[in-house]
Amino acid sequence: MKIYNNKNEIDTSNFRAWAEIDLSKLKHNVEVIRKLLHDDVDIIGVVKANAYGHGDIVVSKYLESIGVKHFAVAFIEEAIKLRKSGIKGEIIILGWTPCCRKDELIKYDLCQTLVSEEYAEELNKLPGVVKGYIKLNTGMNRLGEPKEHLDLIKKMFDLNNIQIEGIFSHLSRSDSNLEVDIEFTKQQISNFDFILNKLKEDGYNPKNIHLQNSYGIVTYRDLHYNLVRPGIILYGVPSDPLDDTLNHLPDNMKFEAPLSLRCKVAMVKEITQGESVGYGNNYTATEHVKVATITIGYADGLSRLISKKDMKVLVNGKFAKQIGNVCMDQMMIDVSGIDVCEGDIVTLIGQDGDNYLSVNQISLLSNTITNETLSVIGERVNRVYHL
């Protein structure tokens, strides 16, 4: 994958739809995260789900080149893909892996999350020593053992065929400013520290400890463990499209979104009053309209839920409105009053001239979070990178 030194060098003549990723902004976000941390805290780059749609191999290699030594993925195939691509740092699998694949965990030097004591026991029965991270359930009730199972947590440290690399948990409401959620998060932190202190009292001292996800880093900066797991803030955007927490950071700590999403104009046509556009006769022109068909659809990850909600795109620096239903591979926009022709570039996320469209627009219209909007950008969408 070629990385262009300048975005103006990128040749998109062969592309139907593509995401441009500005790696300099990714570097900027890493630097901001480091400013938010104590000097002795390292970053785990969360690159699961194809690095939130940004491209896991290129992003991971770039992160490693700027000093990131730890990576987190969701499942074993993602981990093996990174290792085969040349990633040297620690790779943590955050999710469940079938125990029958223990030999692959060992072969590719991967760190497996121990989702429960029972799971750890099963993994331990198979030959060979595998690296593991103990997952604690501090209140989310997804994976891990709770503080009430302290004896089971201790047992995992004593298993002969598992080398414990560390211990961690996950904050499930750290992105909320509601008092009830703040209290819940504080209780999660208290539960986590309770387990750590009890372990240390009995001589168990995990090497690596991490609790803070993106909003744990931003909102609970007083915590001090030796690793953190930035996910969505690594990619420069809030999780909730309506959340303005990141905007309250000092000017020198503002995150930047590396990803832009673009496609092409396939055809321009004129329709008259009474004519319809797209599936289901869900748009009927009330006057003369100039319509452009553009080369992206829901099979590319652009949710059909955005249909008929006045979503804006940019064409030649000007705003145009989506009309009709989003199709699998295409959608239509109203370009009345805009000078546009076949092959012109359309921007759905990013800058075009003086105007900018945030990923938040698509997330809001799809009634979801930006994590999902970015992660579902499909493989049919080309990724291009520049510095």
C-alpha positions as CSV (number, residue, x, y, z in Angstrom):
1,M,0.0,0.0,0.0
2,K,1.6,3.3,-1.1
3,I,1.6,6.2,1.3
4,Y,1.6,9.5,-0.5
5,N,3.7,12.4,0.8
6,N,1.0,14.9,-0.1
7,K,-2.8,14.4,-0.5
8,N,-2.6,16.4,-3.8
9,E,-0.5,13.5,-5.2
10,I,-3.3,11.0,-4.8
11,D,-4.6,9.5,-8.1
12,T,-8.3,8.6,-7.7
13,S,-9.0,8.1,-11.4
14,N,-9.5,4.4,-11.0
15,F,-11.7,4.6,-7.9
16,R,-15.4,4.3,-7.5
17,A,-15.5,5.1,-3.8
18,W,-12.6,5.6,-1.4
19,A,-11.5,6.7,2.1
20,E,-8.6,9.0,2.4
21,I,-6.6,8.7,5.7
22,D,-4.3,11.5,6.7
23,L,-1.7,9.7,8.8
24,S,-0.3,13.1,10.1
25,K,-3.6,13.5,11.9
26,L,-3.3,10.1,13.4
27,K,0.1,11.0,14.7
28,H,-1.3,14.3,16.1
29,N,-4.0,12.3,18.0
30,V,-1.3,10.0,19.5
31,E,0.6,13.1,20.6
32,V,-2.5,14.5,22.2
33,I,-3.2,11.3,24.0
34,R,0.3,11.2,25.3
35,K,-0.1,14.8,26.7
36,L,-3.1,13.6,28.6
37,L,-1.1,10.8,30.3
38,H,1.6,10.4,32.9
39,D,5.0,10.0,31.3
40,D,5.3,6.4,32.4
41,V,2.0,5.3,30.7
42,D,2.1,3.5,27.3
43,I,-0.6,3.4,24.7
44,I,-2.4,0.3,23.4
45,G,-3.5,1.1,19.9
46,V,-7.0,-0.3,19.4
47,V,-7.0,-1.4,15.8
48,K,-9.9,-3.9,15.8
49,A,-12.6,-3.7,13.1
50,N,-10.0,-2.8,10.5
51,A,-8.8,0.0,12.7
52,Y,-12.3,1.5,13.0
53,G,-12.5,1.4,9.2
54,H,-9.2,3.2,8.6
55,G,-7.3,0.1,7.6
56,D,-5.6,-2.1,10.2
57,I,-2.3,-3.0,8.6
58,V,-1.3,0.5,7.4
59,V,-2.6,2.1,10.6
60,S,-0.8,-0.4,12.8
61,K,2.5,-0.2,10.9
62,Y,2.3,3.6,11.1
63,L,1.5,3.6,14.9
64,E,4.4,1.2,15.4
65,S,6.7,3.5,13.5
66,I,5.9,6.4,15.9
67,G,6.5,4.4,19.0
68,V,3.3,2.5,19.8
69,K,4.3,-0.9,21.2
70,H,1.0,-2.5,22.0
71,F,-2.1,-3.3,19.9
72,A,-5.6,-4.6,20.6
73,V,-7.9,-6.5,18.3
74,A,-11.2,-8.3,18.7
75,F,-10.4,-11.9,17.5
76,I,-7.6,-14.2,16.4
77,E,-7.9,-13.6,12.7
78,E,-7.3,-9.9,13.1
79,A,-4.3,-10.7,15.3
80,I,-2.7,-13.1,12.9
81,K,-3.2,-10.7,10.0
82,L,-1.2,-8.0,11.9
83,R,1.5,-10.4,12.9
84,K,1.9,-11.7,9.3
85,S,2.0,-8.1,8.1
86,G,5.1,-7.5,10.2
87,I,3.8,-6.0,13.4
88,K,6.4,-6.7,16.2
89,G,4.6,-5.3,19.2
90,E,2.4,-7.0,21.7
91,I,-1.0,-8.0,20.2
92,I,-3.9,-8.5,22.7
93,I,-7.0,-10.4,21.6
94,L,-9.8,-8.7,23.5
95,G,-12.4,-11.3,22.7
96,W,-12.9,-15.0,23.0
97,T,-10.8,-17.5,21.0
98,P,-11.7,-21.2,20.7
99,C,-9.3,-23.2,23.0
100,C,-8.5,-25.5,20.1
101,R,-6.6,-22.6,18.5
102,K,-4.1,-22.4,21.3
103,D,-1.3,-23.5,19.0
104,E,-1.9,-20.5,16.8
105,L,-1.9,-18.2,19.8
106,I,1.6,-19.5,20.7
107,K,2.9,-19.6,17.1
108,Y,2.1,-16.0,16.5
109,D,3.0,-14.8,20.0
110,L,-0.4,-13.4,20.8
111,C,-1.9,-12.4,24.1
112,Q,-5.3,-14.0,24.8
113,T,-7.9,-12.4,27.1
114,L,-8.9,-14.9,29.7
115,V,-12.7,-14.3,29.6
116,S,-13.4,-16.4,32.7
117,E,-11.6,-18.8,35.1
118,E,-13.3,-21.7,33.5
119,Y,-12.1,-20.7,30.1
120,A,-8.5,-20.3,31.5
121,E,-8.7,-23.8,32.9
122,E,-9.7,-25.2,29.6
123,L,-6.9,-23.3,27.8
124,N,-4.4,-24.5,30.4
125,K,-5.2,-28.2,29.8
126,L,-3.8,-28.0,26.3
127,P,0.0,-28.3,25.7
128,G,2.2,-25.3,25.5
129,V,2.5,-22.0,27.3
130,V,0.3,-19.1,26.0
131,K,0.3,-15.5,27.1
132,G,-2.8,-14.2,28.7
133,Y,-4.5,-11.1,30.1
134,I,-7.0,-11.6,32.9
135,K,-10.3,-9.8,32.2
136,L,-12.1,-8.4,35.3
137,N,-15.9,-7.8,35.4
138,T,-16.2,-4.5,37.3
139,G,-19.8,-3.9,36.4
140,M,-20.3,-4.1,32.6
141,N,-21.2,-7.8,32.8
142,R,-19.8,-8.7,29.4
143,L,-16.7,-10.7,30.1
144,G,-14.4,-11.4,33.0
145,E,-14.6,-12.4,36.7
146,P,-16.1,-10.1,39.4
147,K,-14.5,-9.1,42.7
148,E,-16.7,-11.7,44.4
149,H,-14.7,-14.4,42.5
150,L,-11.3,-13.2,43.8
151,D,-10.2,-16.8,44.5
152,L,-10.9,-17.8,40.9
153,I,-8.9,-14.7,39.7
154,K,-6.0,-15.8,41.9
155,K,-6.2,-19.3,40.5
156,M,-5.6,-18.0,36.9
157,F,-2.2,-16.6,38.0
158,D,-1.1,-20.1,39.2
159,L,-1.9,-22.0,35.9
160,N,1.2,-23.7,34.6
161,N,0.4,-23.3,30.9
162,I,-0.6,-19.7,30.9
163,Q,1.9,-16.8,31.3
164,I,-0.1,-13.9,32.8
165,E,1.0,-10.6,31.1
166,G,-1.5,-8.4,32.8
167,I,-5.0,-7.6,34.0
168,F,-7.7,-5.2,32.7
169,S,-11.3,-4.2,32.7
170,H,-13.5,-1.9,30.7
171,L,-15.4,1.2,31.5
172,S,-18.9,1.1,30.0
173,R,-20.2,4.6,30.9
174,S,-17.1,6.8,30.9
175,D,-18.4,8.8,28.0
176,S,-21.5,10.0,30.0
177,N,-21.8,13.2,32.0
178,L,-24.9,12.0,33.8
179,E,-24.4,11.8,37.5
180,V,-25.8,8.3,37.7
181,D,-23.2,7.2,35.1
182,I,-20.4,9.1,36.8
183,E,-21.2,7.2,40.0
184,F,-21.3,3.9,38.1
185,T,-17.9,4.6,36.6
186,K,-16.4,5.5,40.0
187,Q,-17.8,2.2,41.3
188,Q,-16.2,0.3,38.4
189,I,-12.9,2.0,39.3
190,S,-13.3,1.1,42.9
191,N,-14.1,-2.5,42.1
192,F,-11.0,-2.6,39.8
193,D,-8.7,-1.2,42.5
194,F,-10.2,-3.5,45.2
195,I,-9.2,-6.5,43.1
196,L,-5.7,-5.1,42.4
197,N,-5.0,-4.4,46.1
198,K,-6.2,-7.8,47.2
199,L,-4.0,-9.4,44.6
200,K,-1.0,-7.4,45.7
201,E,-1.6,-8.3,49.3
202,D,-1.3,-12.0,48.4
203,G,1.8,-11.5,46.3
204,Y,0.3,-11.3,42.8
205,N,1.7,-8.4,40.9
206,P,0.5,-8.2,37.3
207,K,3.0,-6.6,34.9
208,N,0.5,-4.6,32.8
209,I,-2.6,-3.0,34.1
210,H,-5.2,-1.1,32.0
211,L,-8.7,0.2,32.6
212,Q,-9.0,3.5,30.6
213,N,-10.6,3.4,27.2
214,S,-11.0,6.6,25.1
215,Y,-13.3,8.5,27.5
216,G,-11.5,7.0,30.5
217,I,-8.4,8.7,29.2
218,V,-10.1,12.1,28.6
219,T,-12.5,12.3,31.5
220,Y,-10.7,10.3,34.2
221,R,-7.2,11.6,33.8
222,D,-6.3,11.2,37.4
223,L,-6.2,7.4,37.1
224,H,-2.7,6.0,36.8
225,Y,-2.1,2.6,35.5
226,N,0.7,1.7,33.1
227,L,-1.3,1.2,29.9
228,V,-4.4,2.8,28.3
229,R,-6.6,1.7,25.4
230,P,-7.6,4.6,23.1
231,G,-10.1,3.5,20.5
232,I,-12.4,6.2,19.0
233,I,-10.3,9.2,20.1
234,L,-7.3,7.7,18.2
235,Y,-9.4,8.3,15.1
236,G,-10.2,11.9,16.2
237,V,-14.0,11.9,16.7
238,P,-16.4,11.5,19.6
239,S,-18.3,8.3,20.1
240,D,-21.7,10.0,20.5
241,P,-22.1,12.4,17.6
242,L,-23.9,14.9,20.0
243,D,-21.2,14.8,22.7
244,D,-18.9,17.8,22.9
245,T,-16.5,16.5,25.6
246,L,-13.6,16.5,23.2
247,N,-14.3,20.2,22.3
248,H,-13.7,21.2,25.8
249,L,-10.0,20.2,25.7
250,P,-7.4,22.9,25.4
251,D,-6.7,24.2,21.9
252,N,-3.4,22.3,21.8
253,M,-5.2,19.1,22.7
254,K,-7.9,19.0,20.1
255,F,-8.3,15.7,18.2
256,E,-8.4,15.7,14.4
257,A,-10.3,13.2,12.2
258,P,-7.9,11.5,9.7
259,L,-10.6,9.9,7.5
260,S,-12.5,11.5,4.6
261,L,-15.0,9.5,2.5
262,R,-15.5,10.2,-1.2
263,C,-17.0,8.8,-4.3
264,K,-17.8,9.9,-7.9
265,V,-20.6,11.3,-9.9
266,A,-21.8,8.6,-12.4
267,M,-24.5,10.5,-14.2
268,V,-26.3,13.8,-14.2
269,K,-29.9,14.1,-15.4
270,E,-32.8,16.5,-15.4
271,I,-36.2,15.5,-14.1
272,T,-39.5,17.5,-14.1
273,Q,-42.3,18.0,-11.6
274,G,-44.0,14.7,-10.8
275,E,-41.2,12.4,-11.7
276,S,-39.8,10.0,-9.0
277,V,-36.3,9.0,-8.0
278,G,-35.1,5.6,-6.7
279,Y,-36.7,2.6,-5.1
280,G,-40.3,2.7,-3.7
281,N,-41.3,6.0,-5.3
282,N,-40.2,7.7,-2.1
283,Y,-39.1,10.9,-3.7
284,T,-41.2,12.8,-6.2
285,A,-40.0,16.1,-7.6
286,T,-42.2,19.1,-6.9
287,E,-40.3,21.2,-9.5
288,H,-37.6,20.9,-12.1
289,V,-34.6,19.1,-10.4
290,K,-31.1,18.3,-11.6
291,V,-30.2,14.9,-10.2
292,A,-26.7,13.2,-9.9
293,T,-26.3,9.5,-9.3
294,I,-23.2,8.9,-7.1
295,T,-21.1,5.8,-6.7
296,I,-21.6,4.7,-3.1
297,G,-24.4,2.8,-1.3
298,Y,-25.4,0.7,1.7
299,A,-23.2,-2.2,0.7
300,D,-20.3,0.2,1.1
301,G,-21.3,0.8,4.7
302,L,-23.5,3.9,4.2
303,S,-26.6,3.1,6.1
304,R,-30.0,3.0,4.3
305,L,-31.3,4.8,7.4
306,I,-30.0,8.1,6.1
307,S,-32.5,8.0,3.2
308,K,-34.9,10.9,2.9
309,K,-33.4,12.8,5.9
310,D,-31.8,15.7,4.0
311,M,-28.3,14.4,4.3
312,K,-25.8,16.8,2.8
313,V,-22.8,15.9,0.6
314,L,-20.3,18.2,-1.0
315,V,-19.8,18.5,-4.7
316,N,-17.2,21.0,-6.0
317,G,-17.3,22.7,-2.7
318,K,-21.1,23.1,-2.5
319,F,-23.7,21.4,-0.5
320,A,-26.1,19.0,-2.2
321,K,-28.9,17.0,-0.6
322,Q,-29.5,13.2,-0.8
323,I,-32.9,12.3,-2.2
324,G,-34.9,9.0,-2.5
325,N,-33.7,5.8,-0.9
326,V,-30.1,4.8,-0.7
327,C,-29.4,1.9,-3.0
328,M,-27.0,-1.0,-2.5
329,D,-24.3,0.5,-4.7
330,Q,-25.4,4.1,-5.5
331,M,-27.5,6.9,-4.3
332,M,-29.0,10.1,-5.8
333,I,-28.4,13.7,-4.8
334,D,-30.1,17.0,-5.8
335,V,-27.5,19.1,-7.5
336,S,-29.8,21.9,-8.8
337,G,-27.8,25.1,-9.1
338,I,-24.4,23.3,-9.0
339,D,-22.0,23.0,-11.9
340,V,-21.4,19.3,-11.9
341,C,-20.6,16.6,-14.5
342,E,-19.8,12.9,-14.7
343,G,-16.6,12.0,-12.8
344,D,-16.7,14.8,-10.3
345,I,-15.7,14.0,-6.8
346,V,-18.4,13.8,-4.1
347,T,-17.4,14.2,-0.4
348,L,-19.5,12.5,2.3
349,I,-17.0,13.0,5.1
350,G,-14.3,15.6,5.0
351,Q,-13.2,18.9,3.5
352,D,-14.1,20.2,0.1
353,G,-13.2,23.8,-0.5
354,D,-14.3,26.0,2.4
355,N,-16.9,23.5,3.6
356,Y,-16.5,20.4,5.9
357,L,-18.8,17.5,6.7
358,S,-18.2,15.5,9.9
359,V,-18.9,11.8,10.3
360,N,-21.3,12.9,13.0
361,Q,-23.9,13.8,10.3
362,I,-24.1,10.2,9.1
363,S,-24.1,8.8,12.7
364,L,-27.0,11.1,13.7
365,L,-29.1,10.3,10.7
366,S,-28.4,6.6,11.1
367,N,-29.3,6.8,14.9
368,T,-26.0,5.3,15.9
369,I,-22.5,6.1,17.2
370,T,-19.5,7.1,15.2
371,N,-17.7,3.9,16.2
372,E,-20.2,2.0,14.1
373,T,-20.3,4.5,11.2
374,L,-16.6,4.3,10.7
375,S,-16.2,0.5,11.4
376,V,-18.8,-0.5,8.8
377,I,-17.1,1.3,5.9
378,G,-16.8,-1.7,3.6
379,E,-13.9,-3.5,1.9
380,R,-15.3,-2.3,-1.5
381,V,-14.2,1.2,-0.5
382,N,-10.6,1.8,-1.4
383,R,-8.2,3.1,1.3
384,V,-5.6,5.7,0.3
385,Y,-3.0,7.2,2.7
386,H,-1.0,10.4,2.9
387,L,1.2,12.2,5.3
